Amino acid sequence: MLFLISLSYFKASTQVKFKDSYRVETIEMPKGLSSQTGGIDFLPDGRLVACFLRGEVMTYNLKTKEWKLFAEGLLLPLGILAVNNSEVLVMQLTNLMRIKDTDGDGHADLYENATSDFGVSGNYHEFNYGPVKDKAGNLFFALNCASSGGGVRTVVRGELNKSGRDGIDGHHEMFSVVPYRGWVMQLTPDGKLHPFASGFRSPNGIGFDLNGNLFVTDNQSDWVPTGSLYHVRKDNFYGHPASLVWKKEWKNRDPFNAPITELDKMRTRAAVLFPQGIMANSPTQPLVDMTNGKFGPFSGQLFIGEMNRNRILRVMLEKVDGEFQGACIPFIDGHGLRTGNNRLAFAPDGSLWVGQISFSGWGGEPGMQRIVNTGDAPMEVYTMSLTRNGFDFTFTQNADVASAKNPTNYKIRRYRYEYKKKDPEEGIDIATQIDVQDVNIINTKLSKDGKKVSLTIDDLKPGFIYEVNLGDIKSPTGQPLTNKLICYTLNKLRT
């Protein structure tokens, strides 16, 4: 399994035991706290700051292991951003709140509304995620669509637009009847809120890479056939039609009954798809590794939380024809990690902190854990990259020649998901793989340094996920490849 536990390899009757590369530690939570973690971040002085769904904001001193109450009384906060040692921004159900400790006693005494210029219908599912901040000082956050499992209040905040709900079988669709549900929003330094990008269903994860590219995850169900990671740019549409009612050109149009071909042509494809039931069911926050090697060999790559499994994912992105696409792979499965992995943050020492949750039917366990790099090198796929005639796999260590070149150690199949309106008879799960096909391997080639295997395959086709199951690949010392499932989202071919 994973490098979280010791792995053994038998060779010539000699047992070689490999050390753990990472370990998971559970953080003791304060007594009396309902530790449903909505957001975590680190203050400049190294303290953790976290918000919890019951409304508390707490700080945690990593050296003394002491929790302190910073603020309280918030409404379902699902994101937090440290501004400085005495100020945080918290994204709650009704607004983005700026919270300050002005007298230096460690407790907030000033609560200010940073923005509330978006709609609230009273639907229970109108959660809000973020914020994150770019280098220019702009803040970004994401607004959930409302759920067909709940209604709309008689008094709402913002304009009420019933076109944002499917009038024919609306009980089957997420909806947006107040602005700007299903949008990513931008709050500029002058305090003005702007709609930034549309087409999201339940975008429970938002973050930047090292180059300032904004990424958002979305969760599978209607119009979202499987979990997705999007590269988000201004004015783009990402697939769920409900939010289109807040665009001027869609006034008086029913987006749910627009031709699928029109919507499909408009939408921006996901950079990475997480196959449902295989890789992830409910992806959460994307977090870039900016630890400069403190957390291991994955600097610049994205880690993604997963709600329904005891798993953290790792994403390897590349640009092909100017657009992001790439692969996802499990990073940690089980072995002490709990489910409900909702929020991620890197501590100053390079450890990865994970805030967990089990709120309102979301699968998981409340609390907090951290993942620590022990310094022992893992044997992993470092990158999977598209070539003109196949894929290159680069490993974190050089590979044993015989195992790496053996074509039977690479089992590849491809499939795709159909972008469509959900059929009521299918229920929630519409993640049906179509056009499934095994892929033949023509040739394998190992680089001189032993770190890269180039596969030539018989057919590359855009619009497909290439799922690869790796076999008995190991290092020359016998250290096995610890994660063997990897999925590449191929949107564009190399030319």
Secondary structure as the mmCIF struct_conf table of DSSP 4:
data_model
#
loop_
_struct_conf.conf_type_id
_struct_conf.id
_struct_conf.beg_label_comp_id
_struct_conf.beg_label_asym_id
_struct_conf.beg_label_seq_id
_struct_conf.end_label_comp_id
_struct_conf.end_label_asym_id
_struct_conf.end_label_seq_id
TURN_TY1_P TURN_TY1_P1 PHE A 3 LEU A 4
BEND BEND1 ILE A 5 ILE A 5
STRN STRN1 LEU A 7 LYS A 11
TURN_TY1_P TURN_TY1_P2 ALA A 12 SER A 13
STRN STRN2 THR A 14 PHE A 18
HELX_LH_PP_P HELX_LH_PP_P1 LYS A 19 ASP A 20
BEND BEND2 SER A 21 SER A 21
STRN STRN3 TYR A 22 THR A 26
HELX_LH_PP_P HELX_LH_PP_P2 ILE A 27 PRO A 30
TURN_TY1_P TURN_TY1_P3 LYS A 31 GLY A 32
STRN STRN4 THR A 37 PHE A 42
TURN_TY1_P TURN_TY1_P4 PRO A 44 ASP A 45
BEND BEND3 GLY A 46 GLY A 46
STRN STRN5 LEU A 48 PHE A 52
TURN_TY1_P TURN_TY1_P5 LEU A 53 ARG A 54
BEND BEND4 GLY A 55 GLY A 55
STRN STRN6 VAL A 57 ASN A 61
TURN_TY1_P TURN_TY1_P6 LEU A 62 LYS A 65
STRN STRN7 GLU A 66 ALA A 71
BEND BEND5 LEU A 75 LEU A 76
STRN STRN8 ILE A 80 ASN A 84
TURN_TY1_P TURN_TY1_P7 ASN A 85 SER A 86
STRN STRN9 GLU A 87 MET A 91
BEND BEND6 LEU A 93 THR A 94
STRN STRN10 LEU A 96 LYS A 100
BEND BEND7 THR A 102 HIS A 107
STRN STRN11 LEU A 110 THR A 115
BEND BEND8 PHE A 118 PHE A 118
STRN STRN12 VAL A 120 VAL A 120
TURN_TY1_P TURN_TY1_P8 TYR A 124 HIS A 125
STRN STRN13 ASN A 128 LYS A 133
TURN_TY1_P TURN_TY1_P9 LYS A 135 ALA A 136
BEND BEND9 GLY A 137 GLY A 137
STRN STRN14 LEU A 139 LEU A 143
HELX_LH_PP_P HELX_LH_PP_P3 ASN A 144 CYS A 145
STRN STRN15 ALA A 146 ALA A 146
HELX_LH_PP_P HELX_LH_PP_P4 SER A 147 SER A 147
TURN_TY1_P TURN_TY1_P10 SER A 148 GLY A 149
BEND BEND10 GLY A 150 GLY A 150
BEND BEND11 THR A 154 VAL A 155
STRN STRN16 ARG A 157 ARG A 157
BEND BEND12 GLY A 158 GLY A 158
HELX_RH_3T_P HELX_RH_3T_P1 LYS A 162 GLY A 164
BEND BEND13 ARG A 165 ARG A 165
TURN_TY1_P TURN_TY1_P11 GLY A 167 ASP A 169
HELX_RH_3T_P HELX_RH_3T_P2 GLY A 170 HIS A 172
BEND BEND14 GLU A 173 GLU A 173
STRN STRN17 PHE A 175 PHE A 175
BEND BEND15 VAL A 178 VAL A 178
TURN_TY1_P TURN_TY1_P12 PRO A 179 GLY A 182
STRN STRN18 VAL A 184 LEU A 187
TURN_TY1_P TURN_TY1_P13 PRO A 189 ASP A 190
BEND BEND16 GLY A 191 GLY A 191
STRN STRN19 LEU A 193 ALA A 197
STRN STRN20 SER A 198 SER A 198
BEND BEND17 ARG A 201 ARG A 201
STRN STRN21 ILE A 206 PHE A 208
TURN_TY1_P TURN_TY1_P14 LEU A 210 ASN A 211
BEND BEND18 GLY A 212 GLY A 212
STRN STRN22 LEU A 214 ASP A 218
BEND BEND19 GLN A 220 GLN A 220
STRN STRN23 SER A 221 SER A 221
TURN_TY1_P TURN_TY1_P15 ASP A 222 TRP A 223
STRN STRN24 VAL A 224 VAL A 224
BEND BEND20 THR A 226 THR A 226
STRN STRN25 GLY A 227 VAL A 232
TURN_TY1_P TURN_TY1_P16 LYS A 234 ASP A 235
STRN STRN26 PHE A 237 PHE A 237
BEND BEND21 GLY A 239 GLY A 239
HELX_RH_3T_P HELX_RH_3T_P3 PRO A 241 TRP A 246
BEND BEND22 LYS A 247 LYS A 247
HELX_RH_3T_P HELX_RH_3T_P4 LYS A 248 TRP A 250
TURN_TY1_P TURN_TY1_P17 LYS A 251 ASN A 252
HELX_RH_3T_P HELX_RH_3T_P5 PRO A 255 ASN A 257
BEND BEND23 ALA A 258 ALA A 258
HELX_RH_AL_P HELX_RH_AL_P1 ILE A 260 MET A 266
STRN STRN27 ARG A 267 ARG A 267
HELX_LH_PP_P HELX_LH_PP_P5 THR A 268 ALA A 270
BEND BEND24 ALA A 271 ALA A 271
STRN STRN28 VAL A 272 PHE A 274
TURN_TY1_P TURN_TY1_P18 GLN A 276 MET A 279
BEND BEND25 ASN A 281 SER A 282
STRN STRN29 PRO A 283 VAL A 288
BEND BEND26 THR A 291 THR A 291
TURN_TY1_P TURN_TY1_P19 ASN A 292 PHE A 295
BEND BEND27 PRO A 297 PRO A 297
TURN_TY1_P TURN_TY1_P20 SER A 299 GLY A 300
STRN STRN30 LEU A 302 GLU A 306
BEND BEND28 MET A 307 ASN A 310
STRN STRN31 ARG A 311 VAL A 320
TURN_TY1_P TURN_TY1_P21 ASP A 321 GLY A 322
STRN STRN32 GLU A 323 ASP A 333
BEND BEND29 GLY A 334 GLY A 334
TURN_TY1_P TURN_TY1_P22 HIS A 335 GLY A 336
BEND BEND30 THR A 339 THR A 339
STRN STRN33 ASN A 341 PHE A 346
TURN_TY1_P TURN_TY1_P23 PRO A 348 ASP A 349
BEND BEND31 GLY A 350 GLY A 350
HELX_LH_PP_P HELX_LH_PP_P6 SER A 351 SER A 351
STRN STRN34 LEU A 352 GLN A 356
HELX_RH_3T_P HELX_RH_3T_P6 PHE A 359 GLY A 361
BEND BEND32 GLY A 364 GLY A 364
STRN STRN35 GLY A 367 ASN A 373
BEND BEND33 GLY A 375 GLY A 375
HELX_LH_PP_P HELX_LH_PP_P7 ASP A 376 PRO A 378
STRN STRN36 VAL A 381 LEU A 386
BEND BEND34 ARG A 388 ASN A 389
STRN STRN37 GLY A 390 PHE A 395
BEND BEND35 THR A 396 GLN A 397
HELX_LH_PP_P HELX_LH_PP_P8 ASN A 398 ASP A 400
HELX_RH_AL_P HELX_RH_AL_P2 VAL A 401 LYS A 405
HELX_RH_3T_P HELX_RH_3T_P7 PRO A 407 ASN A 409
STRN STRN38 TYR A 410 ARG A 416
HELX_LH_PP_P HELX_LH_PP_P9 LYS A 421 ASP A 423
HELX_RH_3T_P HELX_RH_3T_P8 PRO A 424 GLU A 426
BEND BEND36 ILE A 428 ILE A 428
STRN STRN39 ILE A 434 VAL A 439
STRN STRN40 ILE A 441 LEU A 446
TURN_TY1_P TURN_TY1_P24 LYS A 448 ASP A 449
BEND BEND37 GLY A 450 GLY A 450
STRN STRN41 LYS A 452 ILE A 457
BEND BEND38 ASP A 458 ASP A 458
TURN_TY1_P TURN_TY1_P25 PRO A 462 GLY A 463
STRN STRN42 PHE A 464 LEU A 470
BEND BEND39 ASP A 472 ASP A 472
STRN STRN43 LYS A 474 LYS A 474
TURN_TY1_P TURN_TY1_P26 PRO A 476 THR A 477
HELX_LH_PP_P HELX_LH_PP_P10 GLN A 479 GLN A 479
STRN STRN44 PRO A 480 PRO A 480
HELX_LH_PP_P HELX_LH_PP_P11 LEU A 481 LEU A 481
BEND BEND40 THR A 482 THR A 482
STRN STRN45 LEU A 485 LEU A 490
BEND BEND41 LYS A 492 LYS A 492
#
